[in-house]
Amino acid sequence: MTKNSVQDEVLFETKNDVKIITLNRPRKLNSLNLNMCSLIFNELLRIHSDPSIKLIILQSNIPKAFCAGGDVVECCTNNLNDDILKSCELFYFEYSMNYLLTIYCYEKPIISFINGITMGGGVGLSCHTPFRIATNTTRLAMPEMFIGFFPDVGTTFLLPKLDDHLGYYLALTGEQLLGYDNLIAGTATHFIDFEKFDDVKNDLVNLSLSHYNNIDGVYNEINNVLENYSNTIPSDHKFKYSIHELKLIDQLFTRFKNDIDGLFNELESHKATNRFYQETLDILLKGDKSLLSLKLSFNLLKLGSNSNNYDALKQELISAQNIMINKNLNDFNEGVNKKLILKTNNPIWKFESIHDISKDQIDYLLKLNDNIPYPDLAHGDISIKKFDQYPYNYTLPKDDEILSKIRRFDLKNKKDIIDHLGTKKGTEWKVNYFFEKNKHESNL
């Protein structure tokens, strides 16, 4: 590959005061390799010190995918060739890039247009940006357990924040959210028809953002454009999971948030009388998932739920490198090699039962040790910023926000509640859904 073609894997363009970053690796569905991550990371450092740039747009060059994930084949090939440092370097640049995306919101808004396949590293590119535009083709998931890895790129910070503990369920099962369901769950902030994407971008590029004296004005102007193009959720739309299933998910992960062995025992004990528990157990225990990855992922989600944007990504960086370095305590090489390189689809995982994996083994994968080449994230000259909630939030109101409005203002009907929550498209559907979920609760 020539130098020019390597550079072309990510395209950078400036239009007025907008920087457009385009993923341009179509044959790999924009899977992120080391070159792409380092290009974006270094460009973000440059943009940070450029006062003329007021807005950043992240987009794909193909309709089929925003980004299918990190290039794990490249990592596995490096590992099998004993070039483990190269694999660690990819995660170092990728997670450092993710970190910069989390803190850019303080100075420059970022909009991610997440059409088509958005998985793994693609979720990391988009989920930390304050504006995440889903569409009718969006397929979002974190399927890392299938290849012997864990939900990374900062999702251990994001996913525990979803209502009903749904983020835990999505992370461990690897199930996909399609279209509107991303807006409902909170993995997207707006839903816009794919056919309108070019019109939206054109309007954004032609905004006059330089005259605003504060960042809040810039955010409001951008949000107004996005809302003008956004679809409301159809009143008859059915979310992926029924209310009954969401309640079971919430109860399960509330009760066993710190005990994955107990969670599996609970599923096993009630599978005969609970169809959803049986289905969940089947999804988790199918031979196509690494149980070591499941147990490690559960512990990373537990840590991420009480962490901040910086420390959660730093912990992921430590665990990713431990997996690359320790051949005897990882399923990554086996999973990627058998599923994606040889395509025999018959990996032999290291453990047959989740109960066989000891706490010491998991703790080892979580621990910073002297063998790790990259013990911390890179951030250039940008000062470290840590937060436990995203500073700018344009998702639909969460359940606790709706409940807070009801109690604070003693609201009695849905119309008053919706009026207090604002005019964001989809709010009416979310409020109706909230009441449907809680119709038997006496404390509303």
C-alpha positions as CSV (number, residue, x, y, z in Angstrom):
1,M,0.0,0.0,0.0
2,T,1.4,3.4,-0.9
3,K,1.8,6.2,1.5
4,N,-1.0,8.2,-0.2
5,S,-3.5,5.3,0.0
6,V,-2.7,4.8,3.7
7,Q,-3.4,8.5,4.3
8,D,-6.6,8.2,2.4
9,E,-8.1,5.7,4.9
10,V,-9.3,8.8,6.8
11,L,-10.2,12.0,4.9
12,F,-10.1,15.5,6.4
13,E,-11.8,18.5,4.9
14,T,-12.6,22.0,6.2
15,K,-15.7,23.8,5.0
16,N,-16.2,27.2,6.5
17,D,-15.7,26.6,10.3
18,V,-16.5,22.9,10.2
19,K,-14.0,20.1,10.1
20,I,-15.3,16.9,8.4
21,I,-13.7,13.6,9.2
22,T,-14.6,10.8,6.8
23,L,-13.8,7.2,7.4
24,N,-12.6,5.9,4.0
25,R,-11.8,2.2,4.2
26,P,-14.8,0.7,2.4
27,R,-13.4,-2.8,1.7
28,K,-13.1,-3.3,5.5
29,L,-16.3,-1.5,6.3
30,N,-14.2,1.2,7.9
31,S,-12.7,-1.1,10.5
32,L,-10.2,1.0,12.5
33,N,-6.6,0.0,12.2
34,L,-3.6,1.7,13.8
35,N,-3.1,4.1,11.0
36,M,-6.7,5.4,11.1
37,C,-6.7,5.8,14.9
38,S,-3.4,7.7,14.9
39,L,-4.6,9.9,12.0
40,I,-7.8,10.8,13.8
41,F,-6.0,11.2,17.2
42,N,-3.4,13.6,15.8
43,E,-6.0,15.6,13.8
44,L,-8.1,16.0,17.0
45,L,-5.0,17.4,18.7
46,R,-4.5,19.9,15.8
47,I,-8.2,20.9,15.8
48,H,-8.1,21.6,19.5
49,S,-5.6,24.4,19.0
50,D,-7.4,25.8,15.9
51,P,-9.9,28.5,17.0
52,S,-11.3,28.7,13.5
53,I,-12.9,25.3,13.8
54,K,-16.3,25.4,15.6
55,L,-17.8,22.1,14.8
56,I,-16.6,18.6,13.9
57,I,-18.6,16.1,11.8
58,L,-17.7,12.3,11.9
59,Q,-19.1,10.4,8.9
60,S,-18.6,7.3,6.7
61,N,-18.0,7.2,3.0
62,I,-20.3,4.2,2.5
63,P,-24.0,3.6,3.1
64,K,-23.5,0.1,4.4
65,A,-21.5,1.0,7.5
66,F,-20.3,3.8,9.7
67,C,-17.6,1.6,11.2
68,A,-17.7,-2.1,11.8
69,G,-15.2,-2.0,14.7
70,G,-11.5,-2.2,15.3
71,D,-9.3,-4.2,13.0
72,V,-9.0,-7.2,15.3
73,V,-7.6,-9.3,12.4
74,E,-4.6,-6.9,12.3
75,C,-4.1,-7.3,16.0
76,C,-4.4,-11.1,16.0
77,T,-2.0,-11.4,13.1
78,N,0.5,-9.2,15.0
79,N,0.1,-11.4,18.0
80,L,0.6,-14.6,16.1
81,N,3.7,-13.1,14.6
82,D,5.0,-12.1,18.1
83,D,4.6,-8.4,17.3
84,I,2.5,-7.8,20.4
85,L,3.7,-4.3,20.9
86,K,2.0,-3.3,17.6
87,S,-1.3,-4.6,18.9
88,C,-0.9,-2.7,22.1
89,E,-0.1,0.4,20.1
90,L,-3.4,0.1,18.3
91,F,-5.4,0.1,21.5
92,Y,-3.3,2.9,22.9
93,F,-4.2,5.2,20.0
94,E,-7.8,4.0,19.7
95,Y,-8.6,4.5,23.4
96,S,-6.7,7.8,23.5
97,M,-8.7,8.9,20.5
98,N,-11.9,7.9,22.4
99,Y,-10.8,9.9,25.4
100,L,-10.3,13.1,23.3
101,L,-13.8,12.6,21.9
102,T,-15.2,12.5,25.4
103,I,-13.7,15.9,26.3
104,Y,-14.0,17.8,23.0
105,C,-17.6,18.6,24.0
106,Y,-16.2,21.3,26.3
107,E,-14.9,23.4,23.4
108,K,-16.1,22.0,20.1
109,P,-19.3,20.0,19.4
110,I,-19.0,16.8,17.5
111,I,-21.7,15.2,15.4
112,S,-21.5,11.5,14.5
113,F,-23.7,10.2,11.6
114,I,-24.0,6.5,12.4
115,N,-25.6,4.9,9.4
116,G,-25.5,1.1,8.8
117,I,-23.2,-1.2,10.8
118,T,-21.9,0.6,13.9
119,M,-20.1,-1.9,16.1
120,G,-17.2,-2.1,18.5
121,G,-14.8,0.6,17.6
122,G,-17.6,2.4,15.6
123,V,-19.6,2.7,18.8
124,G,-16.5,4.2,20.5
125,L,-16.1,6.7,17.7
126,S,-19.7,7.9,18.1
127,C,-21.0,7.1,21.6
128,H,-19.0,9.9,23.4
129,T,-20.0,12.6,21.0
130,P,-22.8,14.9,22.2
131,F,-24.8,14.4,18.9
132,R,-25.3,10.9,17.6
133,I,-27.5,10.6,14.5
134,A,-29.1,7.2,14.0
135,T,-31.1,6.3,10.9
136,N,-33.2,3.6,9.4
137,T,-30.2,1.5,8.6
138,T,-28.3,1.8,11.9
139,R,-27.3,-1.5,13.4
140,L,-25.4,-0.9,16.7
141,A,-23.8,-3.6,18.9
142,M,-20.8,-4.6,21.0
143,P,-20.2,-8.2,19.9
144,E,-16.7,-8.6,21.4
145,M,-17.5,-11.8,23.4
146,F,-17.8,-13.6,20.1
147,I,-14.1,-13.1,19.4
148,G,-12.7,-13.5,23.0
149,F,-12.6,-9.8,23.8
150,F,-14.7,-7.4,25.9
151,P,-16.9,-4.3,25.3
152,D,-14.3,-1.5,25.1
153,V,-13.7,1.9,23.6
154,G,-15.3,3.6,26.6
155,T,-18.6,1.6,26.6
156,T,-17.9,0.3,30.1
157,F,-18.5,4.0,31.0
158,L,-21.5,4.5,28.7
159,L,-23.5,1.3,28.8
160,P,-24.1,1.2,32.6
161,K,-25.9,4.5,32.3
162,L,-28.8,3.2,30.2
163,D,-32.2,2.7,31.7
164,D,-33.3,-0.7,33.1
165,H,-29.7,-1.9,33.2
166,L,-30.1,-2.5,29.5
167,G,-26.5,-1.6,28.8
168,Y,-25.3,-4.6,30.8
169,Y,-27.6,-6.9,28.9
170,L,-26.5,-5.5,25.5
171,A,-22.8,-5.8,26.4
172,L,-22.9,-9.4,27.6
173,T,-25.2,-10.7,24.9
174,G,-23.8,-8.7,22.0
175,E,-27.4,-8.1,20.7
176,Q,-28.0,-5.3,18.2
177,L,-30.2,-2.2,18.4
178,L,-31.7,-1.1,15.1
179,G,-32.9,2.3,14.0
180,Y,-35.3,4.0,16.4
181,D,-34.4,1.7,19.2
182,N,-31.0,3.5,19.5
183,L,-32.9,6.8,20.1
184,I,-35.1,5.1,22.7
185,A,-32.2,3.4,24.5
186,G,-30.0,6.5,24.5
187,T,-27.2,5.2,22.2
188,A,-28.4,7.9,19.7
189,T,-29.6,11.5,20.3
190,H,-31.6,12.0,17.1
191,F,-33.1,9.9,14.3
192,I,-33.0,11.3,10.8
193,D,-33.8,9.5,7.5
194,F,-30.6,8.5,5.7
195,E,-31.8,10.2,2.5
196,K,-31.6,13.6,4.4
197,F,-28.1,13.2,5.7
198,D,-26.5,15.3,2.9
199,D,-29.1,18.1,3.4
200,V,-28.4,18.1,7.2
201,K,-24.7,18.3,6.7
202,N,-25.1,21.1,4.1
203,D,-27.1,23.2,6.6
204,L,-24.6,22.5,9.4
205,V,-21.7,23.6,7.2
206,N,-23.4,26.8,6.4
207,L,-24.2,27.8,9.9
208,S,-22.5,31.0,11.2
209,L,-21.1,29.7,14.5
210,S,-18.3,32.2,14.9
211,H,-20.5,35.0,16.3
212,Y,-21.5,33.1,19.4
213,N,-19.7,34.2,22.6
214,N,-20.3,31.0,24.5
215,I,-20.4,27.3,23.6
216,D,-24.0,26.9,24.8
217,G,-25.2,29.1,21.9
218,V,-23.3,26.9,19.4
219,Y,-24.9,23.7,20.9
220,N,-28.4,25.2,20.7
221,E,-27.9,26.3,17.1
222,I,-26.7,22.8,16.1
223,N,-29.5,21.1,18.0
224,N,-32.1,23.2,16.3
225,V,-30.8,22.1,12.9
226,L,-30.9,18.5,13.9
227,E,-34.3,18.7,15.4
228,N,-35.7,20.3,12.2
229,Y,-34.7,17.2,10.3
230,S,-35.4,14.6,13.0
231,N,-38.2,12.1,12.9
232,T,-40.5,11.5,15.8
233,I,-40.9,7.9,16.9
234,P,-44.0,6.4,15.3
235,S,-46.7,5.9,18.0
236,D,-47.0,2.2,17.1
237,H,-43.3,1.5,17.3
238,K,-42.4,-1.5,19.4
239,F,-39.1,-1.5,21.2
240,K,-36.8,-4.5,20.8
241,Y,-37.6,-5.7,24.3
242,S,-41.0,-5.9,25.8
243,I,-41.8,-4.1,29.1
244,H,-41.9,-7.5,30.8
245,E,-38.4,-8.3,29.5
246,L,-37.0,-5.0,30.5
247,K,-38.3,-5.5,34.0
248,L,-36.6,-8.9,34.2
249,I,-33.4,-7.4,32.9
250,D,-33.6,-4.6,35.5
251,Q,-34.3,-7.0,38.3
252,L,-31.6,-9.4,37.3
253,F,-28.8,-6.9,37.1
254,T,-30.0,-4.9,40.1
255,R,-29.9,-8.0,42.3
256,F,-26.7,-9.5,40.8
257,K,-24.8,-6.3,39.8
258,N,-21.7,-7.5,41.7
259,D,-22.0,-11.3,41.2
260,I,-21.9,-12.8,37.8
261,D,-21.8,-16.3,39.2
262,G,-25.0,-15.6,41.1
263,L,-26.5,-14.2,38.0
264,F,-25.9,-17.4,36.0
265,N,-27.2,-19.5,38.9
266,E,-30.4,-17.4,38.9
267,L,-30.9,-17.9,35.2
268,E,-30.2,-21.6,35.5
269,S,-32.6,-22.0,38.5
270,H,-35.5,-20.4,36.8
271,K,-35.0,-21.3,33.1
272,A,-37.7,-24.0,33.2
273,T,-40.4,-21.5,34.2
274,N,-39.1,-18.3,32.6
275,R,-38.9,-18.2,28.9
276,F,-36.8,-15.0,28.8
277,Y,-34.3,-16.4,31.3
278,Q,-34.0,-19.5,29.2
279,E,-33.4,-17.4,26.0
280,T,-30.9,-15.2,27.8
281,L,-29.0,-18.2,29.1
282,D,-28.9,-19.7,25.6
283,I,-27.5,-16.5,24.2
284,L,-24.8,-16.3,26.9
285,L,-23.8,-19.9,26.9
286,K,-23.8,-20.7,23.2
287,G,-20.4,-22.0,22.3
288,D,-19.7,-18.9,20.1
289,K,-19.0,-16.8,23.2
290,S,-15.9,-16.8,25.4
291,L,-16.8,-17.3,29.0
292,L,-13.6,-15.7,30.1
293,S,-14.6,-12.6,28.1
294,L,-18.0,-12.7,29.7
295,K,-16.7,-12.7,33.2
296,L,-14.0,-10.0,32.5
297,S,-16.6,-7.9,30.7
298,F,-19.0,-8.1,33.7
299,N,-16.3,-6.9,36.0
300,L,-15.3,-4.0,33.7
301,L,-18.9,-2.9,33.5
302,K,-19.1,-3.0,37.3
303,L,-15.9,-0.8,37.5
304,G,-17.1,1.5,34.8
305,S,-20.5,2.1,36.5
306,N,-18.7,3.9,39.3
307,S,-15.9,5.4,37.2
308,N,-15.3,8.5,35.0
309,N,-14.6,8.9,31.3
310,Y,-10.8,8.9,31.8
311,D,-10.4,6.2,34.3
312,A,-12.8,3.8,32.6
313,L,-10.9,4.1,29.3
314,K,-7.6,3.7,31.1
315,Q,-8.8,0.5,32.8
316,E,-9.9,-0.8,29.4
317,L,-6.4,0.0,28.0
318,I,-4.8,-2.0,30.8
319,S,-7.1,-5.0,30.3
320,A,-6.7,-4.9,26.5
321,Q,-2.9,-5.0,26.8
322,N,-3.0,-7.8,29.4
323,I,-5.0,-9.9,26.9
324,M,-2.6,-9.2,24.1
325,I,0.4,-10.0,26.3
326,N,-0.8,-13.1,28.2
327,K,-1.3,-15.9,25.7
328,N,-2.3,-18.4,28.4
329,L,-5.1,-16.2,29.8
330,N,-6.9,-14.9,26.8
331,D,-9.3,-16.3,24.1
332,F,-8.7,-13.4,21.7
333,N,-6.2,-15.0,19.4
334,E,-8.2,-18.2,19.3
335,G,-11.5,-16.4,18.6
336,V,-10.2,-14.0,15.9
337,N,-8.1,-16.7,14.2
338,K,-10.8,-19.3,14.0
339,K,-13.7,-17.0,13.3
340,L,-12.3,-14.2,11.1
341,I,-9.0,-15.4,9.7
342,L,-9.4,-19.2,9.1
343,K,-13.2,-18.9,9.2
344,T,-13.6,-22.4,10.6
345,N,-15.9,-20.9,13.3
346,N,-14.9,-23.5,15.8
347,P,-12.8,-21.8,18.5
348,I,-11.8,-23.9,21.5
349,W,-12.3,-21.5,24.5
350,K,-10.1,-21.9,27.6
351,F,-13.1,-22.4,30.0
352,E,-16.2,-24.6,29.7
353,S,-17.9,-23.1,32.8
354,I,-18.0,-19.6,34.0
355,H,-17.7,-20.9,37.5
356,D,-14.2,-22.3,36.7
357,I,-12.8,-18.8,36.2
358,S,-11.3,-17.6,39.4
359,K,-11.3,-14.1,40.9
360,D,-7.5,-14.1,40.8
361,Q,-7.5,-14.7,37.0
362,I,-9.9,-11.9,36.4
363,D,-8.0,-9.6,38.8
364,Y,-4.8,-10.3,36.9
365,L,-6.4,-9.1,33.6
366,L,-7.6,-5.9,35.4
367,K,-4.2,-5.2,37.0
368,L,-1.6,-2.7,35.9
369,N,1.7,-4.5,35.8
370,D,5.3,-3.7,34.6
371,N,4.9,-5.7,31.3
372,I,2.3,-3.2,30.0
373,P,3.9,-0.9,27.4
374,Y,1.2,1.8,27.5
375,P,0.1,2.4,31.2
376,D,-1.8,5.5,30.5
377,L,-3.8,7.4,27.8
378,A,-2.3,10.0,25.5
379,H,-3.8,13.5,25.4
380,G,-1.1,15.8,24.0
381,D,-1.1,19.2,25.6
382,I,-4.8,19.0,26.5
383,S,-5.4,19.0,30.2
384,I,-7.1,15.9,31.6
385,K,-10.8,16.3,32.3
386,K,-12.8,13.7,34.2
387,F,-16.5,13.5,34.6
388,D,-19.0,10.9,35.7
389,Q,-21.8,12.2,33.4
390,Y,-21.5,13.6,29.9
391,P,-21.6,17.4,30.2
392,Y,-23.8,17.9,27.1
393,N,-26.7,15.5,26.9
394,Y,-29.2,15.5,24.0
395,T,-30.7,12.0,24.4
396,L,-34.4,11.5,25.2
397,P,-35.2,11.9,28.9
398,K,-34.3,9.0,31.0
399,D,-36.8,7.4,33.4
400,D,-35.3,9.1,36.5
401,E,-35.5,12.5,34.8
402,I,-39.2,12.0,33.9
403,L,-39.9,10.9,37.5
404,S,-38.0,13.8,38.9
405,K,-40.1,16.3,36.8
406,I,-43.3,14.6,38.0
407,R,-42.4,14.9,41.6
408,R,-40.7,18.3,41.6
409,F,-43.6,20.0,39.8
410,D,-46.4,17.7,41.1
411,L,-47.4,17.0,37.5
412,K,-50.7,15.1,37.0
413,N,-51.0,14.5,33.3
414,K,-48.8,13.5,30.4
415,K,-49.2,16.7,28.5
416,D,-47.8,18.8,31.4
417,I,-44.9,16.4,31.8
418,I,-44.0,16.6,28.1
419,D,-44.2,20.4,28.2
420,H,-41.7,20.4,31.1
421,L,-39.4,18.1,29.3
422,G,-39.2,20.2,26.2
423,T,-40.0,19.8,22.5
424,K,-37.4,17.2,21.5
425,K,-38.9,14.8,19.0
426,G,-39.5,11.4,20.5
427,T,-40.2,12.8,24.0
428,E,-43.9,12.1,23.8
429,W,-43.3,8.4,22.9
430,K,-40.8,8.1,25.7
431,V,-43.2,9.6,28.3
432,N,-46.0,7.3,27.1
433,Y,-43.6,4.3,27.4
434,F,-42.6,5.4,30.9
435,F,-46.2,5.3,32.0
436,E,-46.8,2.0,30.4
437,K,-43.8,0.5,32.2
438,N,-44.9,2.0,35.5
439,K,-48.7,1.8,35.3
440,H,-48.9,-0.4,38.4
441,E,-46.6,1.8,40.5
442,S,-48.5,3.6,43.2
443,N,-45.9,6.3,44.0
444,L,-46.2,8.2,40.7
